[in-house]
Amino acid sequence: MTERTTVRLPPDLLARAKRRAAEEGRTLTALIEDGLRRVVSNRPETSRRKRRLPRISKAKSGTLPGIDLTDISSLEEIADIDLLSRN
């Protein structure tokens, strides 16, 4: 059994929805129903990526072996490699 309800929409959105329904050869009700079904059935998409923590040494102090903090070009290369691995 279907129920009637009142929905208030901005005029521009309503006009676009009516045009889309007409282009697809279906009713506005069917268009709205499909949209609502998609929204309520899917889990919300998370745009967050898993946070990556910086590499650290397990030793008492300092960086990982092979990382020389006085060599700028080495540090830039490590940052570039890390950036590329994220993409």
C-alpha positions as CSV (number, residue, x, y, z in Angstrom):
1,M,0.0,0.0,0.0
2,T,1.4,3.4,-0.9
3,E,0.8,6.6,1.1
4,R,0.5,10.2,0.1
5,T,2.8,12.8,1.6
6,T,3.7,16.4,1.0
7,V,7.3,17.3,0.2
8,R,8.6,20.8,-0.1
9,L,11.3,21.3,-2.7
10,P,13.1,24.3,-4.0
11,P,11.5,25.3,-7.4
12,D,14.7,24.8,-9.4
13,L,15.2,21.3,-8.0
14,L,11.6,20.4,-8.7
15,A,11.8,21.6,-12.3
16,R,15.0,19.6,-12.8
17,A,13.4,16.5,-11.3
18,K,10.3,16.9,-13.6
19,R,12.5,17.3,-16.6
20,R,14.6,14.2,-15.7
21,A,11.4,12.1,-15.1
22,A,10.0,13.2,-18.5
23,E,13.3,12.4,-20.3
24,E,13.3,9.0,-18.8
25,G,9.6,8.5,-19.5
26,R,8.5,8.0,-16.0
27,T,6.6,9.8,-13.3
28,L,8.0,12.2,-10.8
29,T,6.9,9.9,-8.0
30,A,8.9,7.0,-9.5
31,L,12.0,9.2,-9.7
32,I,11.7,10.4,-6.1
33,E,11.0,6.8,-5.0
34,D,14.2,5.5,-6.7
35,G,16.3,8.3,-5.2
36,L,15.0,7.7,-1.7
37,R,15.6,3.9,-2.0
38,R,19.2,4.6,-3.0
39,V,19.7,6.9,0.0
40,V,18.2,4.7,2.6
41,S,19.6,1.4,1.3
42,N,23.2,2.3,1.0
43,R,25.7,2.9,3.7
44,P,27.0,6.4,3.6
45,E,30.1,6.7,1.6
46,T,33.1,7.8,3.6
47,S,35.5,10.1,1.9
48,R,38.0,9.7,4.6
49,R,41.0,7.7,3.7
50,K,42.7,5.5,6.4
51,R,45.1,7.7,8.3
52,R,48.7,6.8,7.8
53,L,51.1,7.5,10.6
54,P,54.7,8.5,9.8
55,R,57.3,5.8,10.0
56,I,59.2,5.8,13.3
57,S,62.0,3.9,14.8
58,K,61.3,1.3,17.5
59,A,64.6,2.2,19.1
60,K,64.8,4.5,22.1
61,S,65.3,7.5,19.9
62,G,66.0,8.7,16.4
63,T,64.8,7.9,13.0
64,L,64.7,4.6,11.1
65,P,68.1,3.3,9.9
66,G,69.2,4.9,6.6
67,I,67.4,8.2,7.1
68,D,69.9,11.1,7.3
69,L,68.2,14.2,8.6
70,T,71.1,16.4,7.4
71,D,70.6,15.4,3.7
72,I,67.8,17.5,2.3
73,S,67.6,15.6,-1.0
74,S,67.2,12.3,0.8
75,L,64.3,13.7,2.9
76,E,62.6,15.1,-0.2
77,E,63.0,11.8,-2.0
78,I,61.4,10.0,1.0
79,A,58.5,12.5,1.0
80,D,58.0,12.0,-2.7
81,I,58.0,8.2,-2.4
82,D,55.5,8.5,0.5
83,L,53.3,10.8,-1.5
84,L,53.3,8.5,-4.6
85,S,52.5,5.4,-2.4
86,R,49.3,7.2,-1.2
87,N,48.0,7.7,-4.7
